Amino acid sequence: MCIMTFDVSVVGPLNIDLIMSGEGPPDWNSIPTWDGPAAMEMTAAGSIGYTVQNLASLGASVTVSSCLSDDPLGKFVVDTLVATGVDTSLVRMIPDTQIAIGVYMLLFGSRKRPLAYRMPTHDQWQLAFTAEERARLLDARALHCGGYLHYREAWHGALVDLYREARARGLMTTLDPQFPLSPMPTPWMPALDDLLPHVQLFLCDEHEARGITGAEHLEDCGARLLVAGAETVIIKRGDQGALIFTGDGAVRAQPAVMLGTFVDSIGAGDAFDAGCIYGLLQGWDMAKCARFAAITAGFSVTGVGGSKTMPGLARILAEMGET
């Protein structure tokens, strides 16, 4: 019997999140002259940064393929991932480049998206995989990509071929494409049309679902994504929970799970992704996976960023009533 080296191979962008939280002035007109203290955190993030850390915290073996600047900020991301147990041997460090940075100024309430951001000056991930990289990425039980729509240059390229081969080899395939970073008319589906037939589990939030499909009602969004090739679709709705669409035509709802004081929603969707992927690796049915993922996301929003308050597997199972 062949034993895979990793549980999950993950491809996607990594970056730094700078998160500032505190109390800003209630009057917007006073902002130009206001100054005050704030709590500040720097985290290893990006479309896959929180996801891979959370998967590792759950006990999954994870390798990540991405590109970073070969400077102290890039090394900070790598060191953070390594400290959580993520294999970073497929991360390319690119000299004389700048890492992407997202700035979250949570002084006026929570924000899911950054207030400002700096794009990277290096590739977000490899546009072409070497034979060795390809072999290592396929030496896993599952293949996941986060942030596919962020990286226009990668559309219809090597990653599609990687997914096609992954399915042919029997790997589980999952995708959370997020959204284009440059203006693009809806629907965004043409960017995904050759990838979706190789995706078993497709994850997105409700705004992304509408942008991808061009549909308004979420039931129509889910149906169109299934027709486009995805086997199962989960549309995440924040504090409204999630909707699960399967090929048998069923639509199931998973309520959100609140586990403490809400701090911020940064990375909550990434935590949900990690929970779903972990559950599928255990052979759980989708209802149990979604419940586990909702609890994982529920822990995420009680701390800064998407991984700081991620507990171990035992704590989540206890919340589910299991040991």
C-alpha positions in Angstrom: 0.0 0.0 0.0 1.3 3.4 -0.9 1.6 5.8 2.0 1.3 9.5 1.1 3.9 11.9 2.5 1.4 14.6 3.3 -2.3 14.8 4.2 -2.7 18.0 2.3 -0.7 19.9 -0.4 -1.7 23.6 -0.6 -1.0 26.1 -3.3 -1.7 29.9 -3.1 -0.5 33.3 -2.0 1.1 34.1 1.3 1.5 37.5 2.8 1.7 39.6 5.9 -1.3 41.0 7.7 -0.9 44.0 9.9 -3.9 44.2 12.2 -4.6 47.3 14.3 -7.4 47.2 16.9 -8.7 49.7 19.4 -11.0 52.6 19.7 -11.0 55.3 17.0 -12.8 58.6 17.1 -16.6 58.3 16.5 -16.6 61.4 14.4 -15.1 60.8 10.9 -14.3 64.5 10.5 -11.8 64.3 13.4 -9.8 61.5 11.9 -7.2 63.7 10.1 -6.1 65.2 13.3 -6.6 62.2 15.6 -3.9 60.0 17.1 -4.2 57.4 19.8 -2.9 54.0 21.0 -3.8 50.7 19.3 -3.0 47.1 19.7 -1.0 45.8 16.7 -0.3 42.3 15.4 1.7 41.0 12.5 0.6 37.7 11.2 1.5 35.2 8.5 -1.6 35.3 6.3 -2.6 35.4 2.6 -5.2 33.3 0.9 -3.7 30.1 2.4 -1.6 31.3 5.4 -4.3 30.8 8.1 -5.7 27.7 6.4 -2.4 25.8 6.5 -1.6 26.8 10.1 -5.1 25.7 11.2 -4.8 22.4 9.4 -1.4 21.8 11.1 -3.0 22.7 14.5 -5.6 20.0 13.9 -2.9 17.5 13.3 -2.8 17.2 9.5 0.6 17.0 7.8 0.7 20.0 5.3 3.1 21.2 2.6 2.7 24.6 1.0 3.7 25.8 -2.4 4.0 29.6 -2.8 6.4 32.5 -3.4 7.8 35.0 -0.9 10.3 37.8 -0.9 13.7 36.8 0.3 13.9 39.4 3.1 13.1 39.5 6.8 9.3 39.8 6.1 9.3 36.7 3.9 11.4 34.8 6.4 8.9 35.8 9.1 6.1 34.1 7.2 8.2 31.0 6.7 9.3 30.8 10.3 5.7 31.2 11.5 4.5 28.4 9.3 7.4 26.1 10.3 6.7 26.8 14.0 3.2 25.4 13.5 4.4 22.3 11.8 3.9 23.3 8.1 6.4 22.0 5.5 7.7 25.0 3.5 10.3 23.3 1.3 8.2 24.2 -1.8 8.1 27.9 -1.0 10.3 29.8 -3.4 12.1 32.8 -1.9 12.6 35.5 -4.5 15.4 38.0 -4.1 14.9 41.8 -4.6 11.1 41.6 -4.3 8.5 42.9 -1.9 6.0 40.8 -0.1 2.3 41.6 -0.1 0.9 43.3 3.0 -2.7 43.7 4.0 -3.5 46.4 6.6 -6.6 46.0 8.8 -7.4 49.1 10.8 -10.0 47.8 13.2 -10.5 51.1 15.0 -14.0 51.6 13.7 -15.5 48.1 13.9 -14.5 44.8 12.3 -13.6 44.6 8.6 -13.3 41.4 6.6 -11.2 43.0 3.9 -8.1 45.1 4.4 -8.3 48.9 4.5 -5.2 49.1 2.3 -2.9 46.6 0.8 0.4 46.4 -1.0 0.7 43.9 -3.9 3.7 41.6 -4.1 6.4 42.3 -6.7 7.0 38.5 -7.1 4.9 35.7 -8.4 2.1 34.8 -6.0 2.9 31.2 -6.6 4.8 29.1 -9.2 3.4 29.6 -12.7 5.2 26.4 -13.7 6.1 23.5 -11.5 9.2 21.5 -11.8 8.9 17.7 -12.1 10.1 17.4 -8.5 7.6 20.0 -7.2 4.8 18.4 -9.1 5.6 15.0 -7.7 5.8 16.3 -4.1 2.5 18.2 -4.5 0.8 15.0 -5.7 2.3 12.9 -2.9 -0.6 13.8 -0.7 -4.1 12.7 0.1 -5.6 16.1 -0.8 -4.8 19.1 -3.0 -6.1 22.6 -2.0 -5.7 26.0 -3.6 -6.8 29.3 -2.0 -6.9 32.6 -3.8 -6.9 31.3 -7.4 -8.9 34.3 -8.7 -6.3 36.6 -7.2 -3.7 35.6 -9.7 -4.8 36.2 -13.2 -1.5 35.0 -14.7 -2.1 31.5 -13.3 -5.5 31.0 -14.9 -5.8 28.2 -17.4 -2.2 27.1 -16.7 -0.1 24.7 -14.7 -2.5 24.5 -11.7 -5.3 23.2 -13.9 -3.1 20.4 -15.1 -2.1 19.7 -11.5 -5.7 19.4 -10.5 -6.5 17.2 -13.5 -3.7 14.8 -12.5 -4.6 14.9 -8.9 -8.2 13.7 -9.6 -6.8 11.0 -12.0 -4.7 9.8 -9.1 -7.6 9.8 -6.7 -6.6 12.8 -4.5 -9.3 14.8 -2.9 -9.4 18.3 -4.5 -10.7 21.5 -2.9 -10.7 25.1 -4.0 -11.5 28.5 -2.4 -10.9 30.9 -5.3 -11.8 34.2 -3.5 -12.0 37.1 -5.9 -10.1 39.0 -8.7 -7.7 41.7 -7.5 -8.1 43.7 -10.7 -11.3 44.9 -12.2 -13.2 42.2 -14.0 -16.9 42.1 -15.1 -19.1 39.5 -13.7 -19.6 36.6 -14.0 -16.0 35.5 -13.2 -16.8 32.0 -14.2 -14.7 32.0 -17.4 -11.6 32.1 -15.2 -12.7 28.9 -13.6 -14.4 26.9 -16.4 -11.5 24.5 -17.0 -10.7 24.1 -13.3 -14.1 23.4 -11.8 -14.6 19.9 -13.4 -11.6 18.7 -11.3 -12.8 20.2 -8.0 -14.6 18.0 -5.5 -15.3 20.7 -2.9 -15.7 24.3 -3.9 -15.8 26.9 -1.1 -16.5 30.6 -1.4 -18.4 33.4 0.5 -21.8 34.7 -0.6 -20.3 37.8 -2.3 -17.8 35.7 -4.3 -20.6 33.3 -5.2 -22.6 36.1 -6.8 -19.5 37.5 -8.6 -18.5 34.1 -10.0 -21.9 33.1 -11.2 -23.6 36.4 -12.0 -26.7 35.1 -10.1 -28.3 37.0 -7.2 -30.0 34.2 -5.2 -27.6 31.9 -3.5 -29.6 28.8 -4.5 -29.0 29.8 -8.1 -25.3 30.4 -7.4 -24.9 26.9 -5.9 -26.8 25.3 -8.8 -24.6 27.0 -11.4 -21.4 26.0 -9.7 -22.5 22.4 -9.6 -23.4 22.5 -13.3 -20.0 24.0 -14.0 -18.4 20.8 -12.6 -17.9 21.1 -8.8 -19.1 18.0 -7.0 -20.1 19.9 -3.7 -20.4 23.6 -3.1 -20.3 25.4 0.2 -21.2 29.1 0.3 -20.0 30.7 3.5 -22.3 33.5 5.0 -20.4 34.7 8.0 -22.6 34.9 11.1 -25.5 33.5 9.0 -23.7 30.2 8.7 -23.2 28.3 5.4 -25.2 26.7 2.7 -24.2 23.2 1.3 -25.1 22.2 -2.2 -24.7 18.6 -3.4 -25.2 16.9 -6.7 -28.4 15.2 -5.5 -30.1 18.7 -5.6 -30.2 19.0 -1.8 -29.4 22.3 -0.1 -28.5 22.0 3.5 -27.9 24.9 6.0 -25.1 24.9 8.6 -25.7 27.6 11.3 -22.8 29.7 12.5 -21.4 28.7 15.9 -20.5 31.4 18.5 -18.1 30.4 21.2 -17.1 33.6 23.0 -16.7 37.3 22.5 -16.3 38.3 18.9 -13.0 40.0 18.1 -12.7 40.0 14.3 -13.7 37.9 11.3 -10.3 38.0 9.6 -9.4 34.5 8.5 -12.7 33.0 9.7 -13.5 31.7 6.2 -10.0 30.2 6.1 -10.6 28.4 9.4 -13.8 27.1 8.0 -11.9 25.7 4.9 -9.4 24.0 7.2 -12.2 22.4 9.2 -13.9 21.1 6.1 -10.7 19.7 4.6 -9.8 18.0 7.8 -13.2 16.4 8.2 -13.2 15.1 4.6 -9.7 13.5 5.3 -11.4 11.6 8.2 -14.1 10.3 5.9 -16.9 12.2 7.6 -20.1 13.0 5.8 -20.6 16.6 4.7 -23.0 17.5 7.5 -20.4 16.5 10.1 -17.6 18.3 8.2 -19.6 21.5 8.0 -20.4 21.3 11.8 -16.8 20.8 12.6 -15.8 23.7 10.2 -18.4 26.0 11.8 -16.9 25.3 15.3 -13.4 25.9 13.9 -14.5 29.3 12.5 -16.3 30.0 15.7 -13.0 29.8 17.6 -11.2 31.8 15.0 -13.3 35.0 15.5 -12.6 35.1 19.2 -9.0 36.3 18.6 -7.0 38.5 16.3 -6.4 37.0 12.8 -7.3 33.6 11.6 -5.1 31.3 13.7 -4.3 32.9 17.0 -7.2 31.3 18.9 -7.3 28.0 17.0 -7.4 25.2 19.5 -6.2 21.7 19.1 -8.4 18.9 17.8 -9.5 17.6 21.2 -11.1 21.0 22.1 -13.1 21.1 18.9 -14.3 17.5 19.2 -15.3 18.3 22.8 -17.4 21.2 21.5 -19.0 18.8 19.1 -19.8 16.5 22.0 -17.2 13.9 21.0 -14.0 12.7 22.5 
